[in-house]
């Protein structure tokens, strides 16, 4: 029992030290690009075009959620960027009298 409690405490401490995980835009972009390249390579190399097309379709269907996540994140970043540009343009006029 004493050993088990020490083990739980160690696991709890370890959990607190784990880095926060997440899918950032760069990781998503790189992964989706690698998948696309792999599918193109299969299409180019496979003597059976029906098979490679089916595989490509199935893989694209499977990673659709990641593509949607990527699209949402890039759209959100573009919106934030536009808001920042708008704020800067509102606070600094061309005559520099602000």
Steps between C-alpha positions, in 0.01 A plus 500: 500500500782740589675417171177551304442845653859599418444377147182709465678806635782450252251463214316811616824698511595369156164602359552857616836519324380374161503766231168621368418323177311648213475521126646825380468632147858414406467137612167459322634659181809277499303182569235573240769584245687178574180299459428671168853427377472135605169461317645660187795262518265202526294624205813547291652163592204265529428310176138466616345849480168384645675375812706816555192718440302302757782525753532875437125546543495297822801680647364843409169407659683384815708816539214735416463596868863615505448701180194663657697577817778653290248709303336626820832594658627683192167684464513602866861622460406703192212660689729592789757640257236713328378630835855592603560680171173685542590604856841625392349693211250661739763607751757640261395754243713601199554852634659355819302732726362221717 
